[in-house]
Amino acid sequence: MKRILLADDEESLLLAYQKLLHAPGVTIDSIQSVADAQKMLEENFYDAVIVDLRLTGTMEMDGIQIISGTKKRYPQSKIIALSAYCDNQIKQKVIKAGASYLFEKPVSVLLIKELLEKLGIYSEIPQLSTGN
């Protein structure tokens, strides 16, 4: 079973991602705050974390805390950061915090699906069982 954590302050976006990334063998959890992310990361390992850099609606990049916290706890997790604005300074902060990828919003869910497939985390093709 693979696990994905979605972190964004827009509930409609979380619901859309959950619906579009739903697949057999994949559990998707969603949260809207740094505190919720910290709690979920204490309780679960995530193969991938998809995080918006700004969760509070302010100019604070509180998603960086989720990225660095995930990398400290689970260095093998793949982190996909999303931001409405990406400049070189932001890219450097995101990379330094431990994100594997950074995409500028809006991001196609198909692009995220393709990336998760390449990382071996997501697949629309169900595993066939060999009944011996």
C-alpha positions as CSV (number, residue, x, y, z in Angstrom):
1,M,0.0,0.0,0.0
2,K,1.3,3.4,-1.0
3,R,0.5,6.6,0.9
4,I,0.3,10.2,-0.3
5,L,-0.2,13.3,1.8
6,L,-1.8,16.3,0.2
7,A,-1.3,19.7,2.0
8,D,-3.2,22.7,0.7
9,D,-5.5,25.3,2.3
10,E,-8.0,25.1,-0.5
11,E,-10.5,22.4,0.4
12,S,-11.9,22.2,-3.2
13,L,-8.4,21.6,-4.5
14,L,-7.8,18.8,-2.0
15,L,-11.1,17.1,-2.9
16,A,-10.3,17.3,-6.6
17,Y,-6.8,15.8,-6.1
18,Q,-8.2,13.1,-3.9
19,K,-10.8,12.2,-6.5
20,L,-8.4,12.3,-9.5
21,L,-5.5,10.5,-7.8
22,H,-7.7,7.8,-6.3
23,A,-6.5,4.3,-7.2
24,P,-6.4,0.8,-5.8
25,G,-3.4,0.3,-3.4
26,V,-3.0,4.0,-2.7
27,T,-4.2,5.8,0.4
28,I,-4.5,9.6,0.1
29,D,-4.7,11.8,3.2
30,S,-5.3,15.5,3.0
31,I,-4.6,18.4,5.5
32,Q,-4.9,22.1,5.5
33,S,-2.3,23.2,8.1
34,V,1.2,22.7,9.3
35,A,0.0,21.4,12.6
36,D,-2.2,18.8,10.9
37,A,0.7,17.8,8.7
38,Q,3.0,17.3,11.7
39,K,0.4,15.1,13.3
40,M,-0.1,13.0,10.2
41,L,3.6,12.6,9.7
42,E,4.0,11.4,13.3
43,E,1.4,8.7,12.7
44,N,2.2,7.6,9.1
45,F,5.0,7.2,6.5
46,Y,4.2,8.8,3.2
47,D,5.7,7.7,-0.1
48,A,4.9,11.2,-1.5
49,V,3.9,14.5,0.0
50,I,2.3,17.1,-2.3
51,V,2.4,20.5,-0.5
52,D,1.4,24.0,-1.4
53,L,4.1,26.5,-0.1
54,R,1.5,28.9,1.3
55,L,-1.2,27.3,3.5
56,T,-2.3,30.2,5.6
57,G,-3.4,32.6,2.9
58,T,-0.6,35.0,3.9
59,M,2.8,35.6,2.3
60,E,4.4,33.1,4.7
61,M,5.8,30.0,3.0
62,D,4.7,27.6,5.8
63,G,4.8,24.6,3.4
64,I,8.6,24.8,3.8
65,Q,8.1,23.5,7.4
66,I,6.2,20.5,6.1
67,I,8.9,19.8,3.5
68,S,11.8,20.0,6.0
69,G,9.9,18.1,8.7
70,T,9.1,15.3,6.2
71,K,12.7,15.0,5.0
72,K,14.0,14.9,8.6
73,R,11.6,12.1,9.5
74,Y,11.4,10.2,6.2
75,P,14.4,11.0,3.9
76,Q,13.1,8.6,1.3
77,S,9.8,10.4,0.8
78,K,9.3,12.2,-2.5
79,I,8.1,15.8,-2.0
80,I,6.3,17.7,-4.7
81,A,6.0,21.4,-3.9
82,L,3.4,23.7,-5.5
83,S,3.4,27.5,-5.5
84,A,1.5,30.2,-7.3
85,Y,4.8,32.1,-7.7
86,C,8.2,30.6,-8.3
87,D,11.4,32.7,-8.5
88,N,15.0,31.6,-8.0
89,Q,15.0,32.5,-4.4
90,I,11.9,30.3,-3.7
91,K,13.3,27.5,-5.8
92,Q,16.5,27.5,-3.7
93,K,14.6,27.5,-0.4
94,V,12.4,24.6,-1.6
95,I,15.4,22.6,-2.7
96,K,17.3,23.3,0.5
97,A,14.3,22.2,2.5
98,G,14.3,18.9,0.7
99,A,11.7,19.0,-2.0
100,S,12.2,16.7,-5.0
101,Y,10.1,18.8,-7.4
102,L,8.6,22.3,-7.6
103,F,5.7,23.2,-9.9
104,E,4.1,26.6,-10.4
105,K,0.3,26.6,-10.0
106,P,-2.0,25.9,-11.7
107,V,-0.6,22.4,-12.1
108,S,-2.3,19.7,-14.2
109,V,-3.3,16.7,-12.1
110,L,-2.3,14.6,-15.1
111,L,1.3,16.0,-14.7
112,I,1.3,15.0,-11.1
113,K,-0.1,11.5,-12.0
114,E,2.6,11.0,-14.5
115,L,5.3,12.0,-12.0
116,L,3.9,9.7,-9.3
117,E,3.8,6.9,-11.9
118,K,7.5,7.5,-12.8
119,L,8.3,7.5,-9.1
120,G,6.6,4.1,-8.6
121,I,4.1,5.6,-6.2
122,Y,1.0,5.7,-8.3
123,S,-0.4,3.5,-11.0
124,E,-3.8,3.4,-12.6
125,I,-3.2,-0.2,-13.6
126,P,-4.3,-2.5,-10.8
127,Q,-2.0,-5.3,-9.7
128,L,-3.0,-8.7,-11.0
129,S,-2.9,-11.4,-8.4
130,T,-1.5,-14.8,-9.4
131,G,-3.8,-17.4,-8.1
132,N,-1.7,-20.5,-7.6
